[in-house]
């Protein structure tokens, strides 16, 4: 049940999408469909699926009780026991609207340290998976755990740590440690089969193949893979075949078929035969019409000048499919006669014909653009996932990244942009290459010149893929994209949406802006993200953001730069929102907003009087549009004028008692 799974990228359903249904991606200038789920929704669906298929490991009840009672649990289990999946399910059970799910990545360049209190906000669900950490990494994290646990407790958050199996743990943390053991393998297999829709009366019967498969202490992911093979065997079975035949077929699919495929390819000397073999392997289960057109596209990609044989001299598709051990089903879709044979064919051509690799990327870009009723999103996703699987399987993450860039050129179509997003998502999702892709995306967003529509691909990746589990990294990358974008505001919109989901992320963005050079792009970002409503919202928390000293310093610094550097016409609409919120707030938050504006204006030493006058004039204009009516707005303007006078030494610091805000002066 851990994330590392061969079928994760080889399966036609796409990367880690193991449940039913398709994955859709919306990206780019013309991709504004609202009826297709975003990747963040898919990530939530995946977690729900994981919760349904997970058979609780031994001691899961104790882990739940420890997490419920203390807010923290440290899981210790052997590799393959389902420990990482159990950790995610535990946190999923504490999902709430006020916090975010965050996979902590200590040691990565742009991650906060584990002892930083700013890492945790009210209601957050934090996963620290150190199951693969070495002694040095575990020792460093262990030293920070008391401070992290303290912050989690204070913020009413939840933390699940997966420790290296058998690693040492400090005595004061032993109370949170829960040792888990793998559940019975047969229970795990049957749960997966039931979730895949197999009839109970089928899989409940004893089966020799299952008996041979399960005695070994197999990792949970291998059992999940075997269950998926049984599902696929059932879907392609002949009439009359039952559970025993499905399991036997699944067992054969696990065999090493390299020699078998090599012999088949050696016997196919003609280019059209091999093109068809590759097309079937990359588009396995697709309609014969698409397979045929894809094979023709591959031939033209490899040799545009190749002469065509007269049409009536061609072999028909039935004969050609038989030559490569494939068959067309009643629905017209093409599959190899042996289950999972397609993955062996892909691996053979990738490993033994390396000169073919760059051409496959060009060919795949052409296939996803085919205008055919059978070329649906699931087909495109499956093709991209299989391409990505070969790059990642052989350690060529750089090649996959370059392919995504190529697919995002100036002339890129919607389908190609979707393919680029899917390719990068596969890289991010891969346990061995995820960190490499996160760093590569950081370099793209912060430093690289982005050509064509690639910036929009990165916006989509950060907003909907990275933000689902690494919101801090998504925040920083979207910030860099928003600073650099021209003639569009998609990155800025995505950044605003992200900070709207978390007080902690808004606080971190304000701090980042205050520590920047406060260039015009930075000030534009600030004006779009300084909405006074979330700043003064104290629901579900002990105090509002605007009451925090650090946030006040950030707001004052940024407002000072805005008032000093930008014309009034640009900042007045945002200042008006602050003034309206100040008039609408009957508590002390509204007065705090006025204090921050006056403090920021006071720091404009050379133009202080001019800025104060502009601020007062803005308040007078805001009276006409105040949602709470003119009485409160006028009182707010008077209070602002008093604070301006006090800042200039022209009046007392304490406001007059008469004409309180909210009453008629």
VEXDREN-2710 file (C-alpha; in Angstrom, 1 decimal):
% VEXDREN-2710
k/r/px/py/pz
1/UNK/0.0/0.0/0.0
2/UNK/3.0/2.3/0.0
3/UNK/3.2/4.7/-2.9
4/UNK/6.0/2.9/-4.8
5/UNK/4.1/0.6/-7.2
6/UNK/5.0/-0.7/-10.6
7/UNK/1.4/-0.5/-11.8
8/UNK/1.2/3.1/-10.7
9/UNK/2.6/4.5/-13.9
10/UNK/2.1/1.5/-16.2
11/UNK/-1.7/1.3/-15.6
12/UNK/-3.8/3.0/-18.2
13/UNK/-5.7/4.9/-15.5
14/UNK/-2.7/7.1/-14.9
15/UNK/-0.2/7.8/-12.1
16/UNK/-1.6/7.0/-8.6
17/UNK/-5.2/7.1/-9.6
18/UNK/-6.2/3.6/-8.5
19/UNK/-9.9/4.1/-8.2
20/UNK/-12.6/4.1/-10.9
21/UNK/-13.0/7.1/-13.3
22/UNK/-10.8/9.3/-15.4
23/UNK/-8.4/12.1/-14.6
24/UNK/-8.8/15.4/-16.3
25/UNK/-6.5/18.4/-16.4
26/UNK/-7.4/22.0/-17.2
27/UNK/-4.6/24.3/-18.1
28/UNK/-3.5/27.0/-20.5
29/UNK/-5.2/29.9/-22.2
30/UNK/-8.2/28.2/-23.6
31/UNK/-8.7/25.5/-20.9
32/UNK/-11.3/26.9/-18.6
33/UNK/-13.8/24.0/-18.3
34/UNK/-15.3/24.0/-14.8
35/UNK/-16.9/20.6/-15.0
36/UNK/-13.8/18.5/-14.7
37/UNK/-12.1/17.8/-11.4
38/UNK/-8.8/19.4/-10.6
39/UNK/-5.8/17.3/-9.4
40/UNK/-6.4/18.5/-5.8
41/UNK/-9.8/16.8/-6.0
42/UNK/-8.2/13.7/-7.5
43/UNK/-5.7/13.7/-4.6
44/UNK/-8.7/13.7/-2.2
45/UNK/-10.3/10.9/-4.1
46/UNK/-7.2/8.9/-3.9
47/UNK/-7.0/9.3/-0.2
48/UNK/-10.7/8.2/0.1
49/UNK/-9.9/5.1/-2.0
50/UNK/-6.9/4.4/0.2
51/UNK/-9.1/4.5/3.3
52/UNK/-11.6/2.1/1.7
53/UNK/-9.0/-0.5/0.7
54/UNK/-6.8/-0.3/3.8
55/UNK/-7.0/-3.2/6.2
56/UNK/-6.0/-1.9/9.6
57/UNK/-2.5/-3.2/10.6
58/UNK/-2.3/-4.6/14.1
59/UNK/-2.3/-1.9/16.7
60/UNK/-4.1/0.6/14.4
61/UNK/-6.7/1.1/17.2
62/UNK/-3.9/2.1/19.6
63/UNK/-2.5/4.5/17.0
64/UNK/-5.9/6.1/16.6
65/UNK/-6.3/6.5/20.4
66/UNK/-2.8/8.0/20.8
67/UNK/-3.4/10.5/18.0
68/UNK/-6.8/11.4/19.4
69/UNK/-5.5/11.8/22.9
70/UNK/-2.3/13.7/22.3
71/UNK/-2.4/15.0/18.7
72/UNK/0.7/13.0/17.8
73/UNK/1.5/9.4/17.0
74/UNK/4.9/7.9/15.9
75/UNK/4.4/4.8/13.9
76/UNK/7.1/2.1/13.9
77/UNK/6.6/-0.8/11.4
78/UNK/8.5/-3.1/9.1
79/UNK/8.9/-2.1/5.5
80/UNK/5.8/-3.4/3.6
81/UNK/3.5/-3.3/6.6
82/UNK/1.4/-0.5/5.2
83/UNK/2.8/2.0/7.6
84/UNK/2.8/5.0/5.2
85/UNK/-0.7/4.3/4.1
86/UNK/-1.8/3.9/7.7
87/UNK/-0.3/7.3/8.4
88/UNK/-2.2/9.0/5.6
89/UNK/-5.5/7.3/6.6
90/UNK/-5.0/8.4/10.3
91/UNK/-4.7/12.0/9.2
92/UNK/-7.6/11.7/6.7
93/UNK/-9.8/10.9/9.6
94/UNK/-9.0/14.3/11.2
95/UNK/-9.6/16.3/8.0
96/UNK/-11.4/19.6/8.7
97/UNK/-12.0/22.8/6.9
98/UNK/-9.7/25.0/9.1
99/UNK/-6.4/23.3/8.3
100/UNK/-4.4/21.8/5.4
101/UNK/-2.7/18.5/4.8
102/UNK/1.0/19.0/4.6
103/UNK/3.8/16.5/3.9
104/UNK/6.8/17.7/5.8
105/UNK/10.1/17.5/3.9
106/UNK/13.0/18.3/6.3
107/UNK/16.2/19.1/4.5
108/UNK/14.7/20.4/1.3
109/UNK/15.9/23.9/0.5
110/UNK/12.7/25.9/0.7
111/UNK/11.1/24.0/3.6
112/UNK/10.8/25.5/7.1
113/UNK/12.7/23.7/9.8
114/UNK/10.8/21.3/12.0
115/UNK/11.3/23.4/15.1
116/UNK/9.9/26.6/13.5
117/UNK/6.5/27.4/15.1
118/UNK/5.4/29.0/11.7
119/UNK/5.2/25.4/10.3
120/UNK/1.9/24.6/12.1
121/UNK/-1.5/26.3/12.0
122/UNK/-4.8/25.5/13.6
123/UNK/-6.3/22.2/12.4
124/UNK/-3.4/21.2/10.1
125/UNK/-2.7/17.6/9.4
126/UNK/1.0/17.0/9.2
127/UNK/2.8/13.9/7.9
128/UNK/6.5/13.3/8.6
129/UNK/7.4/10.2/6.7
130/UNK/11.0/9.2/7.7
131/UNK/10.6/5.5/7.0
132/UNK/13.5/5.6/4.5
133/UNK/15.7/8.1/6.5
134/UNK/19.2/7.2/7.3
135/UNK/20.7/7.6/10.8
136/UNK/21.8/11.2/10.3
137/UNK/18.4/12.3/9.0
138/UNK/16.5/10.5/11.7
139/UNK/18.8/11.9/14.4
140/UNK/18.3/15.5/13.1
141/UNK/14.5/15.1/12.9
142/UNK/14.4/13.5/16.3
143/UNK/16.0/16.5/17.9
144/UNK/13.3/18.7/16.5
145/UNK/10.3/16.5/17.3
146/UNK/9.7/17.9/20.9
147/UNK/9.4/21.5/19.5
148/UNK/7.2/20.3/16.6
149/UNK/5.0/18.3/18.9
150/UNK/4.6/21.3/21.2
151/UNK/3.5/23.5/18.2
152/UNK/1.1/20.8/17.1
153/UNK/-0.5/20.6/20.6
154/UNK/-0.8/24.4/20.9
155/UNK/-2.5/24.7/17.5
156/UNK/-4.9/21.7/18.0
157/UNK/-3.3/20.1/14.9
158/UNK/-2.4/16.5/14.3
159/UNK/1.0/15.0/13.5
160/UNK/1.8/11.5/12.3
161/UNK/5.5/10.5/12.1
162/UNK/6.6/7.3/10.4
163/UNK/10.0/6.5/11.9
164/UNK/12.7/4.2/10.5
165/UNK/11.9/0.7/11.6
166/UNK/13.8/-0.2/14.8
167/UNK/15.3/3.3/15.1
168/UNK/16.0/4.8/18.5
169/UNK/13.6/7.2/20.1
170/UNK/14.2/9.5/23.0
171/UNK/12.5/8.5/26.3
172/UNK/10.2/11.5/26.4
173/UNK/8.8/10.5/23.0
174/UNK/8.3/6.8/23.7
175/UNK/4.7/7.6/24.9
176/UNK/3.8/8.5/21.3
177/UNK/5.4/5.4/19.7
178/UNK/3.0/2.7/18.4
179/UNK/4.4/-0.4/16.8
180/UNK/2.3/-1.7/13.9
181/UNK/2.4/-5.1/12.1
182/UNK/1.1/-6.1/8.7
183/UNK/-2.4/-7.5/8.6
184/UNK/-3.1/-10.9/7.3
185/UNK/-2.3/-11.0/3.6
186/UNK/-5.5/-12.8/2.6
187/UNK/-7.6/-10.1/4.3
188/UNK/-5.7/-7.5/2.3
189/UNK/-6.2/-9.3/-1.0
190/UNK/-9.9/-9.9/-0.4
191/UNK/-10.5/-6.2/0.6
192/UNK/-8.8/-5.1/-2.7
193/UNK/-10.8/-7.6/-4.7
194/UNK/-14.0/-6.5/-3.1
195/UNK/-13.2/-2.8/-3.8
196/UNK/-12.5/-3.8/-7.4
197/UNK/-16.0/-5.2/-7.7
198/UNK/-15.3/-8.9/-7.8
199/UNK/-18.2/-11.0/-6.5
200/UNK/-17.8/-12.3/-2.9
201/UNK/-18.8/-15.8/-3.9
202/UNK/-15.8/-15.9/-6.3
203/UNK/-12.9/-14.7/-4.1
204/UNK/-14.1/-16.3/-0.9
205/UNK/-13.3/-19.8/-2.3
206/UNK/-9.9/-21.3/-1.6
207/UNK/-7.5/-21.0/-4.6
208/UNK/-4.2/-22.7/-5.2
209/UNK/-2.6/-19.7/-6.9
210/UNK/-3.6/-17.4/-4.0
211/UNK/-2.3/-20.0/-1.5
212/UNK/1.0/-20.1/-3.3
213/UNK/1.2/-16.3/-3.5
214/UNK/0.4/-15.3/0.0
215/UNK/2.6/-17.4/2.4
216/UNK/5.5/-15.1/1.9
217/UNK/5.6/-11.8/3.9
218/UNK/4.8/-9.8/0.9
219/UNK/4.7/-6.0/1.1
220/UNK/1.2/-4.5/1.0
221/UNK/1.9/-2.9/-2.4
222/UNK/2.7/-6.3/-4.0
223/UNK/-0.6/-7.6/-2.8
224/UNK/-2.4/-4.6/-4.1
225/UNK/-0.6/-5.0/-7.5
226/UNK/-1.7/-8.7/-7.6
227/UNK/-5.3/-7.8/-6.9
228/UNK/-5.2/-5.3/-9.7
229/UNK/-3.9/-7.9/-12.1
230/UNK/-6.7/-10.2/-11.1
231/UNK/-9.2/-7.4/-11.8
232/UNK/-7.6/-6.9/-15.2
233/UNK/-7.6/-10.6/-15.9
234/UNK/-11.3/-10.8/-15.1
235/UNK/-12.0/-7.9/-17.5
236/UNK/-10.3/-9.6/-20.4
237/UNK/-11.3/-13.2/-19.6
238/UNK/-13.1/-15.5/-22.0
239/UNK/-16.6/-16.6/-21.3
240/UNK/-16.8/-19.3/-18.7
241/UNK/-13.5/-18.5/-17.0
242/UNK/-13.7/-17.9/-13.2
243/UNK/-11.7/-16.8/-10.2
244/UNK/-9.2/-19.6/-10.5
245/UNK/-8.4/-18.8/-14.2
246/UNK/-8.2/-15.0/-13.3
247/UNK/-5.6/-15.7/-10.6
248/UNK/-3.6/-18.0/-12.8
249/UNK/-3.5/-15.4/-15.5
250/UNK/-2.4/-12.8/-12.9
251/UNK/0.4/-15.1/-11.7
252/UNK/1.7/-15.6/-15.3
253/UNK/1.7/-11.8/-15.8
254/UNK/4.2/-11.5/-12.9
255/UNK/6.8/-13.6/-14.8
256/UNK/9.9/-12.1/-16.4
257/UNK/9.1/-12.0/-20.1
258/UNK/12.2/-10.3/-21.4
259/UNK/13.4/-13.3/-23.4
260/UNK/10.0/-14.0/-24.8
261/UNK/9.5/-10.4/-26.0
262/UNK/13.1/-10.3/-27.4
263/UNK/12.3/-13.4/-29.5
264/UNK/9.1/-11.8/-30.8
265/UNK/10.8/-8.6/-31.8
266/UNK/13.6/-10.4/-33.5
267/UNK/11.1/-12.2/-35.7
268/UNK/9.4/-9.0/-36.7
269/UNK/11.9/-7.4/-39.2
270/UNK/9.6/-5.0/-41.0
271/UNK/9.1/-1.5/-39.7
272/UNK/5.3/-1.5/-39.9
273/UNK/5.2/-4.6/-37.8
274/UNK/7.4/-3.0/-35.1
275/UNK/5.5/0.3/-35.3
276/UNK/2.2/-1.6/-34.7
277/UNK/3.8/-3.5/-31.8
278/UNK/4.9/-0.3/-30.1
279/UNK/1.6/1.4/-30.8
280/UNK/-0.3/-1.5/-29.1
281/UNK/2.0/-1.5/-26.1
282/UNK/1.7/2.3/-25.6
283/UNK/-2.0/2.5/-26.3
284/UNK/-3.0/-0.9/-24.9
285/UNK/-6.7/-1.4/-24.8
286/UNK/-7.4/1.3/-27.3
287/UNK/-9.7/1.0/-30.3
288/UNK/-8.2/-0.5/-33.4
289/UNK/-8.7/2.6/-35.5
290/UNK/-6.6/4.6/-33.1
291/UNK/-3.9/1.9/-33.0
292/UNK/-3.7/1.9/-36.8
293/UNK/-3.4/5.7/-37.0
294/UNK/-0.9/5.8/-34.2
295/UNK/1.3/3.2/-36.0
296/UNK/1.1/5.2/-39.2
297/UNK/2.1/8.4/-37.3
298/UNK/5.1/6.5/-35.8
299/UNK/6.3/5.4/-39.2
300/UNK/6.1/9.0/-40.5
301/UNK/7.8/10.3/-37.4
302/UNK/10.8/8.0/-37.9
303/UNK/10.9/8.3/-41.7
304/UNK/8.8/11.0/-43.3
305/UNK/10.0/10.1/-46.8
306/UNK/9.0/6.4/-46.6
307/UNK/7.0/5.3/-49.6
308/UNK/3.6/3.8/-49.0
309/UNK/2.8/0.3/-50.3
310/UNK/-0.4/0.3/-52.6
311/UNK/-3.4/0.1/-50.3
312/UNK/-4.7/-3.2/-51.6
313/UNK/-1.3/-4.8/-51.0
314/UNK/-1.5/-4.1/-47.3
315/UNK/-2.1/-6.8/-44.8
316/UNK/-5.4/-6.3/-43.0
317/UNK/-5.4/-5.4/-39.3
318/UNK/-6.5/-8.8/-38.1
319/UNK/-3.5/-10.5/-39.8
320/UNK/-1.1/-7.8/-38.5
321/UNK/-2.4/-8.0/-34.9
322/UNK/-2.0/-11.8/-35.0
323/UNK/1.7/-11.4/-36.0
324/UNK/2.3/-9.5/-32.8
325/UNK/0.3/-11.7/-30.5
326/UNK/-2.5/-9.2/-30.1
327/UNK/-6.3/-9.5/-30.7
328/UNK/-9.3/-7.3/-31.2
329/UNK/-12.2/-7.7/-28.8
330/UNK/-15.9/-7.5/-29.5
331/UNK/-15.7/-3.8/-28.7
332/UNK/-13.0/-3.2/-31.3
333/UNK/-10.3/-2.5/-28.7
334/UNK/-6.9/-4.1/-29.1
335/UNK/-5.0/-6.0/-26.4
336/UNK/-2.2/-8.5/-26.3
337/UNK/-3.4/-12.0/-25.7
338/UNK/-1.3/-12.3/-22.5
339/UNK/-2.0/-10.0/-19.5
340/UNK/0.6/-7.2/-18.8
341/UNK/2.5/-8.2/-21.9
342/UNK/2.4/-4.5/-23.0
343/UNK/4.7/-3.4/-20.2
344/UNK/7.3/-6.0/-21.2
345/UNK/7.1/-4.8/-24.8
346/UNK/7.5/-1.1/-23.8
347/UNK/10.5/-2.0/-21.6
348/UNK/12.2/-4.0/-24.4
349/UNK/12.0/-1.2/-27.0
350/UNK/13.0/1.5/-24.5
351/UNK/16.0/-0.6/-23.2
352/UNK/17.3/-2.1/-26.4
353/UNK/16.5/0.7/-29.0
354/UNK/17.8/3.8/-27.2
355/UNK/17.8/5.9/-30.5
356/UNK/14.1/5.5/-30.6
357/UNK/13.4/7.4/-27.3
358/UNK/13.5/11.0/-28.5
359/UNK/11.2/10.1/-31.4
360/UNK/8.6/8.6/-29.1
361/UNK/8.1/12.0/-27.4
362/UNK/7.4/13.6/-30.8
363/UNK/5.1/10.8/-31.7
364/UNK/3.1/10.9/-28.5
365/UNK/2.5/14.6/-29.0
366/UNK/1.0/13.8/-32.3
367/UNK/-1.2/11.0/-31.0
368/UNK/-2.8/13.1/-28.2
369/UNK/-3.9/15.5/-30.9
370/UNK/-5.6/13.0/-33.0
371/UNK/-9.2/14.0/-33.9
372/UNK/-11.0/10.8/-33.2
373/UNK/-14.0/10.0/-31.0
374/UNK/-12.0/7.2/-29.4
375/UNK/-9.2/9.6/-28.3
376/UNK/-10.6/10.4/-24.9
377/UNK/-8.9/11.9/-21.9
378/UNK/-8.3/8.5/-20.3
379/UNK/-6.4/7.4/-23.5
380/UNK/-4.2/10.5/-23.5
381/UNK/-3.5/10.1/-19.8
382/UNK/-2.6/6.4/-20.2
383/UNK/-0.2/7.2/-23.1
384/UNK/1.6/9.9/-21.1
385/UNK/1.8/7.8/-18.0
386/UNK/3.4/4.9/-19.9
387/UNK/5.9/7.3/-21.5
388/UNK/6.7/8.8/-18.1
389/UNK/7.0/5.3/-16.6
390/UNK/9.8/4.4/-19.0
391/UNK/11.7/7.6/-18.3
392/UNK/11.3/7.2/-14.5
393/UNK/12.0/3.4/-14.5
394/UNK/15.4/4.0/-16.1
395/UNK/16.3/7.0/-14.0
396/UNK/15.9/9.6/-16.7
397/UNK/13.9/12.3/-15.0
398/UNK/15.7/15.0/-16.9
399/UNK/14.4/13.5/-20.1
400/UNK/10.8/13.5/-18.9
401/UNK/11.2/17.2/-17.8
402/UNK/12.6/18.2/-21.2
403/UNK/9.7/16.4/-22.8
404/UNK/7.2/18.4/-20.8
405/UNK/8.9/21.6/-21.9
406/UNK/8.7/20.5/-25.6
407/UNK/5.0/19.8/-25.3
408/UNK/4.4/23.4/-24.0
409/UNK/5.7/25.4/-26.9
410/UNK/4.0/28.5/-28.4
411/UNK/2.0/26.3/-30.8
412/UNK/1.0/23.8/-28.1
413/UNK/-2.6/22.6/-28.2
414/UNK/-4.8/22.0/-25.3
415/UNK/-4.1/18.2/-25.5
416/UNK/-0.4/18.8/-25.5
417/UNK/-0.6/21.1/-22.5
418/UNK/-2.6/18.5/-20.6
419/UNK/0.1/16.0/-21.5
420/UNK/2.8/18.2/-20.1
421/UNK/0.9/18.6/-16.9
422/UNK/0.4/14.9/-16.6
423/UNK/4.1/14.1/-17.4
424/UNK/5.3/16.5/-14.6
425/UNK/2.7/15.0/-12.2
426/UNK/4.1/11.6/-12.8
427/UNK/7.5/12.8/-12.0
428/UNK/6.4/14.6/-8.8
429/UNK/4.4/11.5/-7.7
430/UNK/7.3/9.1/-8.2
431/UNK/8.9/8.2/-4.8
432/UNK/12.4/8.1/-6.3
433/UNK/12.2/11.2/-8.4
434/UNK/9.7/13.4/-6.6
435/UNK/12.4/15.5/-4.9
436/UNK/14.3/16.0/-8.1
437/UNK/11.1/17.3/-9.8
438/UNK/10.2/19.6/-7.0
439/UNK/13.7/21.2/-7.2
440/UNK/13.5/21.3/-11.0
441/UNK/10.1/23.1/-10.8
442/UNK/11.6/25.6/-8.3
443/UNK/14.4/26.4/-10.7
444/UNK/11.9/26.9/-13.6
445/UNK/9.7/29.1/-11.6
446/UNK/12.4/31.3/-10.0
447/UNK/15.2/31.5/-12.6
448/UNK/14.6/29.9/-16.0
449/UNK/13.2/31.7/-19.1
450/UNK/9.9/30.1/-19.8
451/UNK/8.9/29.7/-23.4
452/UNK/5.5/29.2/-24.9
453/UNK/2.7/28.1/-22.5
454/UNK/5.1/26.4/-20.1
455/UNK/4.5/29.0/-17.4
456/UNK/0.8/28.1/-17.4
457/UNK/1.7/24.4/-17.1
458/UNK/3.7/25.3/-14.1
459/UNK/0.9/27.3/-12.6
460/UNK/-1.4/24.3/-12.9
461/UNK/1.2/21.9/-11.4
462/UNK/1.9/24.2/-8.4
463/UNK/-1.8/25.0/-7.7
464/UNK/-3.4/21.6/-8.1
465/UNK/-0.7/19.0/-7.7
466/UNK/2.1/20.3/-5.5
467/UNK/-0.3/22.3/-3.2
468/UNK/-2.3/19.1/-2.4
469/UNK/0.6/17.8/-0.3
470/UNK/3.3/20.4/-0.2
471/UNK/1.5/23.8/0.1
472/UNK/4.6/25.7/1.3
473/UNK/6.6/24.7/-1.8
474/UNK/3.6/25.5/-4.0
475/UNK/3.3/28.9/-2.4
476/UNK/6.9/29.9/-3.1
477/UNK/6.8/28.7/-6.7
478/UNK/3.6/30.5/-7.4
479/UNK/5.0/33.6/-5.9
480/UNK/8.0/33.5/-8.3
481/UNK/5.7/32.9/-11.2
482/UNK/3.4/35.7/-10.2
483/UNK/6.4/38.1/-10.0
484/UNK/7.4/37.2/-13.5
485/UNK/4.2/36.9/-15.4
486/UNK/3.2/39.4/-18.1
487/UNK/-0.1/39.8/-19.9
488/UNK/-1.8/37.3/-17.6
489/UNK/-2.6/37.0/-13.9
490/UNK/-3.1/33.2/-13.7
491/UNK/-0.3/32.7/-11.3
492/UNK/-1.5/35.6/-9.1
493/UNK/-5.0/34.1/-9.1
494/UNK/-3.7/30.7/-8.1
495/UNK/-1.5/32.3/-5.4
496/UNK/-4.5/34.2/-4.0
497/UNK/-6.6/31.0/-4.0
498/UNK/-3.8/29.1/-2.1
499/UNK/-3.4/31.6/0.7
500/UNK/-7.1/31.8/1.1
501/UNK/-7.0/28.2/2.2
502/UNK/-4.7/28.7/5.2
503/UNK/-3.9/31.4/7.7
504/UNK/-0.4/30.1/7.9
505/UNK/0.2/30.4/4.2
506/UNK/-1.1/33.9/4.2
507/UNK/1.2/34.8/7.1
508/UNK/4.2/33.2/5.3
509/UNK/3.5/35.1/2.0
510/UNK/3.2/38.4/3.8
511/UNK/6.5/37.7/5.5
512/UNK/8.1/36.8/2.2
513/UNK/6.8/40.0/0.6
514/UNK/8.1/42.2/3.5
515/UNK/11.6/40.6/3.1
516/UNK/11.6/41.1/-0.7
517/UNK/12.9/44.1/-2.6
518/UNK/9.3/45.3/-2.8
519/UNK/9.5/45.8/-6.5
520/UNK/6.3/46.7/-8.5
521/UNK/5.4/43.0/-9.0
522/UNK/5.8/42.4/-5.3
523/UNK/3.6/45.3/-4.5
524/UNK/1.0/44.1/-7.0
525/UNK/1.0/40.7/-5.3
526/UNK/0.6/42.4/-1.9
527/UNK/-2.4/44.5/-2.9
528/UNK/-4.1/41.3/-4.2
529/UNK/-3.4/39.3/-1.1
530/UNK/-3.9/41.8/1.7
531/UNK/-7.7/41.2/1.9
532/UNK/-8.7/42.6/5.3
533/UNK/-11.5/40.1/5.9
534/UNK/-9.2/37.0/6.5
535/UNK/-6.8/39.2/8.3
536/UNK/-9.4/40.2/10.9
537/UNK/-11.2/36.8/11.0
538/UNK/-10.7/35.2/14.5
539/UNK/-13.1/32.3/14.1
540/UNK/-11.7/28.9/15.0
541/UNK/-8.6/30.6/16.6
542/UNK/-7.7/32.6/19.6
543/UNK/-6.7/35.7/17.7
544/UNK/-6.8/37.2/14.2
545/UNK/-3.8/37.4/12.0
546/UNK/-3.8/41.2/12.2
547/UNK/-3.3/40.9/16.0
548/UNK/0.1/39.1/15.5
549/UNK/3.2/41.3/15.9
550/UNK/4.9/39.6/12.9
551/UNK/2.0/40.1/10.6
552/UNK/1.6/43.7/11.7
553/UNK/5.3/44.3/10.8
554/UNK/4.8/42.7/7.4
555/UNK/1.7/44.7/6.7
556/UNK/3.3/48.0/7.7
557/UNK/6.4/47.4/5.6
558/UNK/4.4/46.5/2.5
559/UNK/1.9/49.3/2.9
560/UNK/4.7/51.8/3.4
561/UNK/6.3/50.7/0.1
562/UNK/2.9/50.9/-1.7
563/UNK/2.1/54.4/-0.4
564/UNK/5.7/55.6/-1.2
565/UNK/6.1/54.0/-4.7
566/UNK/2.7/53.6/-6.3
567/UNK/0.3/56.2/-7.5
568/UNK/-2.9/56.6/-5.5
569/UNK/-5.1/55.4/-8.4
570/UNK/-3.5/51.9/-8.0
571/UNK/-3.6/51.5/-4.2
572/UNK/-6.9/53.4/-3.4
573/UNK/-9.3/50.4/-4.2
574/UNK/-7.4/48.2/-1.8
575/UNK/-7.2/50.9/0.9
576/UNK/-10.9/51.4/0.4
577/UNK/-11.5/47.8/1.3
578/UNK/-9.5/48.2/4.5
579/UNK/-11.5/51.3/5.4
580/UNK/-14.8/49.6/4.7
581/UNK/-13.7/46.7/6.9
582/UNK/-12.7/49.1/9.6
583/UNK/-16.1/50.7/9.5
584/UNK/-17.9/47.3/9.5
585/UNK/-15.9/45.9/12.4
586/UNK/-17.4/46.7/15.8
587/UNK/-14.5/45.3/17.7
588/UNK/-10.8/46.4/17.9
589/UNK/-9.7/44.8/14.6
590/UNK/-11.0/47.7/12.6
591/UNK/-9.0/50.2/14.6
592/UNK/-5.9/48.0/14.1
593/UNK/-6.3/48.3/10.4
594/UNK/-6.4/52.1/10.7
595/UNK/-3.3/52.0/12.9
596/UNK/-1.4/50.0/10.3
597/UNK/-2.3/52.4/7.5
598/UNK/-1.3/55.4/9.5
599/UNK/1.9/53.8/10.7
600/UNK/2.8/52.9/7.1
601/UNK/2.2/56.5/5.9
602/UNK/4.2/57.9/8.8
603/UNK/7.3/56.1/7.6
604/UNK/7.1/58.0/4.3
605/UNK/9.4/60.7/5.7
606/UNK/9.9/62.8/2.6
607/UNK/6.3/62.8/1.4
608/UNK/4.5/62.2/4.8
609/UNK/2.1/65.1/4.6
610/UNK/1.2/64.3/1.0
611/UNK/0.6/60.6/1.8
612/UNK/-1.5/61.4/4.9
613/UNK/-3.6/63.8/2.7
614/UNK/-4.1/61.1/0.1
615/UNK/-5.1/58.6/2.7
616/UNK/-7.6/60.9/4.2
617/UNK/-9.0/61.8/0.8
618/UNK/-9.4/58.1/0.1
619/UNK/-11.4/57.7/3.3
620/UNK/-13.7/60.5/2.4
621/UNK/-14.3/58.9/-1.0
622/UNK/-14.9/55.5/0.6
623/UNK/-17.8/56.9/2.6
624/UNK/-19.9/57.0/-0.5
625/UNK/-19.6/53.2/-1.1
626/UNK/-19.5/51.9/2.4
627/UNK/-21.6/48.7/2.7
628/UNK/-22.6/49.5/6.3
629/UNK/-24.0/53.0/5.5
630/UNK/-22.6/56.5/5.8
631/UNK/-22.8/56.8/9.6
632/UNK/-20.1/54.2/10.3
633/UNK/-18.0/55.3/7.4
634/UNK/-18.0/59.0/8.6
635/UNK/-17.1/57.9/12.1
636/UNK/-14.2/55.8/10.7
637/UNK/-12.9/58.8/8.7
638/UNK/-13.0/60.9/11.8
639/UNK/-11.1/58.3/13.7
640/UNK/-8.5/58.0/10.9
641/UNK/-8.1/61.8/10.9
642/UNK/-7.5/61.8/14.6
643/UNK/-4.8/59.1/14.2
644/UNK/-3.2/61.1/11.4
645/UNK/-3.2/64.2/13.6
646/UNK/-1.7/62.3/16.5
647/UNK/1.0/60.9/14.3
648/UNK/1.9/64.4/13.2
649/UNK/1.9/65.7/16.8
650/UNK/-1.2/67.8/16.2
651/UNK/-3.5/66.1/18.7
652/UNK/-3.8/63.7/21.6
653/UNK/-3.0/60.0/21.1
654/UNK/-6.3/59.0/22.7
655/UNK/-9.4/59.4/20.4
656/UNK/-12.3/61.5/21.6
657/UNK/-15.1/59.7/23.4
658/UNK/-17.8/61.4/21.4
659/UNK/-19.1/60.1/18.1
660/UNK/-18.1/56.5/18.5
661/UNK/-18.1/54.4/15.3
662/UNK/-21.4/52.8/14.5
663/UNK/-23.5/55.8/15.7
664/UNK/-24.6/59.0/14.1
665/UNK/-22.1/61.8/14.9
END
